[in-house]
């Protein structure tokens, strides 16, 4: 890796030189489940965002490197804007600072076209060459040519054995999940594997100073476009101009909105796997989807 991607080690003294040395103006930002996120000004004057592992915990090896690789894939393969990666270590990730998201129709229309552009990049298999992370749990990316098999095994049933899921879903619920997985070919139309963000909710869309949409915090893999779209459609959705622009640019299959609740079952199960009994509304809503498609 280059010095822009990793902390440099001084071979003569053994000291580690980091871009964060001499950084000032540390300001907390809202972040994810596992990390502290702060805005800083680097010693060379550049504004940056730092994701750090709390001192009391430890990242799985390579977590930040995988995130940086995902940002590069979105930019280099998907052709969509992502923040520049300044530095990666096992304990932190330093990115170019960007701007808050403008809540305007113009912004959301451009964001819809951006996601459509990402989803126009097709792959030969579902999955990814290596596993990743979604929140604090592994994201299984075993590659397969069968989209229904991939979604059933690695996006739905993958969570059935998580302890917190088993605490909140009873055997009837889990049997319904298995039946849904068997029925996926009749419930969801076949579709190609496309490049997906993998954790596409509205807070992972921010902006440049000029208001151009920028994607952050990916869990990149090849999947159905509708699987990616289901998360931003179902959880705190953006205004309709986003979806209208996406439809115009991507021309999704008819009836796509009717399939969003089923496809978003992956996110519901992931949230339950993280929080379990702490989120009774999510438990109720997940059970409702399982009952609907049983």
C-alpha atoms as one frame of an Amber mdcrd trajectory, in Angstrom:
protein
   0.000   0.000   0.000   1.080   3.608  -0.520   1.654   6.135   2.255  -1.769
   7.583   1.459  -3.377   4.308   2.525  -1.420   3.169   5.539   0.583   4.667
   8.363   4.277   4.726   7.508   6.799   3.051   9.814  10.176   4.697  10.355
  12.546   1.757   9.865  15.360   3.433  11.758  13.501   4.308  14.972  10.531
   1.953  14.860   8.156   4.867  15.528   4.877   4.960  13.648   4.144   8.148
  11.727   0.457   8.889  11.167  -1.470  11.656   9.479  -3.242  12.082  12.817
  -0.050  13.265  14.481  -0.642  16.953  15.117  -4.318  16.852  14.095  -6.467
  19.468  15.846 -10.094  20.467  16.341 -11.439  17.011  17.117 -15.245  17.205
  16.780 -17.523  14.196  17.375 -19.826  13.136  14.533 -22.608  10.587  14.439
 -21.139   7.193  13.590 -21.809   3.506  13.287 -22.140   0.713  15.798 -18.486
  -0.078  16.306 -16.492   3.120  16.006 -15.998   6.686  17.148 -16.291   9.124
  14.233 -14.752  12.592  14.454 -13.983  15.512  12.183 -10.456  16.868  12.486
  -8.034  19.213  10.778  -4.802  17.469   9.834  -1.445  19.091  10.483  -1.189
  19.984   6.776  -4.497  21.860   6.982  -6.777  19.355   5.278 -10.154  18.682
   6.929 -10.707  14.969   7.483 -13.040  12.444   9.072 -11.559   9.801  11.354
 -13.183   6.474  12.229 -11.476   4.950  15.246 -11.814   1.796  17.259 -12.495
   2.620  20.923  -9.520   1.905  23.162 -11.563  -0.688  25.056 -12.279  -2.815
  21.964 -10.480  -4.369  19.039 -11.411  -4.579  15.380 -11.330  -7.869  13.554
  -8.115  -7.810  11.484  -8.454  -5.845   8.272 -11.878  -4.298   8.921 -10.827
  -0.766   7.966  -8.812  -2.042   5.006 -11.946  -3.818   3.736 -13.957  -0.613
   4.078 -11.320   1.321   2.142 -11.312  -1.381  -0.552 -15.093  -1.140  -0.763
 -14.901   2.622  -1.293 -12.360   2.078  -4.066 -14.590  -0.529  -5.713 -17.579
   1.814  -5.690 -15.460   4.544  -7.263 -13.291   2.555  -9.653 -15.738  -0.156
 -10.739 -19.049   1.558 -10.046 -18.077   5.010 -11.241 -19.732   6.776  -8.319
 -18.246   9.420  -5.978 -16.696   8.288  -2.685 -14.448  10.146  -0.227 -10.701
   9.988  -0.774  -8.966   7.576   1.584  -6.070   9.317   3.314  -4.866   6.598
   5.693  -5.748   3.093   6.874  -4.483   1.249   9.943  -5.919  -1.551  12.063
  -7.358   1.021  14.493  -8.425   3.930  12.306  -9.518   5.082   8.889  -8.907
   8.674   7.742 -11.082  10.024   4.934 -11.433  13.367   3.205 -14.084  15.435
   4.965 -17.238  16.120   3.004 -20.404  18.148   3.547 -23.823  17.451   5.100
 -26.467  16.183   2.722 -28.684  18.971   1.294 -32.321  17.921   1.630 -33.447
  19.214  -1.750 -35.270  17.610  -4.659 -32.286  18.371  -6.890 -29.915  16.506
  -4.581 -32.206  13.488  -4.268 -32.780  13.303  -8.016 -29.014  13.218  -8.586
 -28.656  10.621  -5.821 -31.233   8.421  -7.548 -29.302   8.636 -10.802 -26.057
   7.893  -8.933 -27.454   4.651  -7.495 -28.888   3.734 -10.896 -25.415   4.208
 -12.392 -23.932   1.942  -9.744 -26.550  -0.705 -10.461 -25.820  -0.570 -14.193
 -22.504  -2.355 -13.565 -23.155  -6.076 -13.905 -21.106  -9.025 -12.646 -20.830
 -12.694 -13.515 -21.569 -14.030 -10.005 -23.315 -13.006  -6.814 -21.180 -12.343
  -3.738 -17.627 -10.986  -3.558 -14.108 -12.443  -3.605 -13.831 -12.063   0.179
 -16.180 -11.798   3.135 -16.857  -8.428   4.707 -18.772  -6.833   7.559 -22.249
  -5.451   8.062 -22.247  -3.580  11.337 -20.436  -5.739  13.879 -21.236  -9.078
  12.229 -19.545 -10.853   9.317 -21.113 -10.476   5.893 -20.834 -13.803   4.084
 -20.004 -13.231   0.417 -19.521 -16.771  -0.904 -19.783 -16.483  -4.670 -22.478
 -18.285  -6.662 -24.171 -17.893 -10.028 -27.655 -18.378  -8.491 -29.092 -15.178
  -7.060 -31.925 -16.899  -5.214 -29.503 -19.324  -3.571 -27.153 -16.478  -2.637
 -29.893 -14.362  -1.081 -31.488 -17.268   0.759 -28.275 -18.733   2.171 -26.013
 -15.727   2.691 -28.475 -12.900   3.303 -31.431 -14.519   5.129 -30.662 -17.937
   6.629 -27.222 -16.646   7.554 -28.876 -14.791  10.473 -31.118 -17.626  11.654
 -28.415 -19.036  13.926 -27.412 -15.709  15.507 -28.106 -15.864  19.267 -30.108
 -12.628  19.434 -32.267 -13.668  16.478 -33.051 -16.971  18.171 -34.026 -15.042
  21.306 -36.714 -13.037  19.513 -37.945 -15.359  16.738 -39.673 -18.531  17.844
 -39.529 -21.883  15.981 -42.631 -20.961  13.975 -40.968 -17.766  12.773 -37.779
 -19.585  11.828 -39.743 -22.267   9.959 -41.489 -19.508   8.037 -38.117 -18.022
   7.157 -36.959 -21.379   5.787 -40.143 -21.753   3.723 -39.713 -18.251   2.322
 -36.177 -19.120   1.284 -37.416 -22.216  -0.543 -40.063 -20.091  -2.290 -37.782
 -17.235  -3.355 -37.727 -18.276  -7.047 -41.518 -17.872  -7.184 -41.586 -14.726
  -5.021 -38.763 -12.780  -6.695 -38.122 -12.580 -10.443 -34.673 -13.532 -11.735
 -32.340 -10.587 -12.150 -28.637 -10.085 -12.893 -25.924  -9.552 -10.323 -24.991
  -5.880 -10.148 -22.560  -3.892  -8.052 -24.289  -2.910  -4.811 -23.394  -0.646
  -1.916 -24.693  -3.272   0.511 -25.681  -0.930   3.369 -27.718   1.603   1.438
 -29.638   3.769   3.879 -29.972   7.523   3.555 -27.283   8.371   6.148 -24.704
   6.698   3.922 -25.351   9.353   1.291 -23.606  12.662   1.962 -22.305  15.377
  -0.376 -19.436  17.434  -1.710 -19.354  21.163  -1.046 -21.062  21.553  -4.430
 -23.912  19.239  -3.391 -22.882  16.184  -5.434 -23.998  12.910  -3.780 -21.175
  10.839  -2.251 -21.426   7.278  -0.913 -19.814   6.192   2.371 -19.686   3.125
   4.682 -20.193   0.376   2.075 -20.588  -3.377   2.423 -19.854  -3.921  -1.266
 -20.821  -7.082  -3.145 -22.599  -8.274  -6.296 -26.323  -8.727  -5.685 -29.731
  -7.850  -7.084 -30.286  -4.148  -7.588 -33.625  -4.463  -5.799 -31.920  -5.925
  -2.726 -29.824  -2.765  -2.450 -32.777  -0.507  -3.165 -34.993  -2.193  -0.559
 -33.044  -0.781   2.379 -33.278   2.875   1.376 -36.911   2.349   0.342 -37.963
   0.702   3.593 -35.941   2.509   6.287 -36.277   6.293   6.587 -36.809   6.645
   2.827 -35.749   9.762   0.935 -38.368  11.839  -0.878 -40.052  10.573  -4.030
 -37.750  12.458  -6.458 -35.012   9.943  -5.548 -37.126   6.968  -6.625 -38.554
   8.733  -9.671 -35.045   9.532 -10.918 -33.890   5.989 -10.174 -36.823   4.490
 -12.098 -36.183   6.746 -15.080 -32.484   5.878 -15.196 -32.530   2.197 -14.220
 -35.932   0.977 -15.494 -36.438  -1.646 -12.748 -38.776  -4.558 -13.361 -42.497
  -3.801 -12.956 -43.829  -4.228  -9.437 -40.492  -3.570  -7.754 -42.073  -1.563
  -4.943 -44.250  -4.534  -4.007 -41.131  -6.624  -3.358 -39.336  -4.154  -1.103
 -40.616  -5.524   2.215 -39.542  -9.071   1.371 -36.077  -8.011   0.202 -35.611
  -5.776   3.226 -36.018  -8.837   5.437 -32.231  -9.129   5.249 -31.811  -5.781
   6.992 -34.489  -6.581   9.559 -32.741  -9.819  10.485 -29.366  -8.062  10.643
 -30.722  -5.455  13.051 -32.253  -8.158  15.251 -28.937 -10.023  15.212 -27.296
  -6.895  16.622 -29.946  -5.677  19.070 -32.381  -8.532  19.758 -34.922  -7.725
  22.478 -33.908  -4.048  22.586 -36.054  -3.263  19.511 -39.609  -4.569  19.980
 -40.911  -2.636  16.948 -38.372  -4.370  14.695 -39.339  -7.733  16.139 -43.004
  -7.031  15.413 -42.311  -5.836  11.862 -40.042  -8.797  11.077 -42.650 -11.252
  12.294 -45.250  -9.494  10.123 -43.148  -9.984   6.988 -42.508 -13.624   7.859
 -46.260 -14.133   8.338 -47.109 -12.359   5.085 -44.850 -14.534   2.903 -45.066
 -17.813   4.855
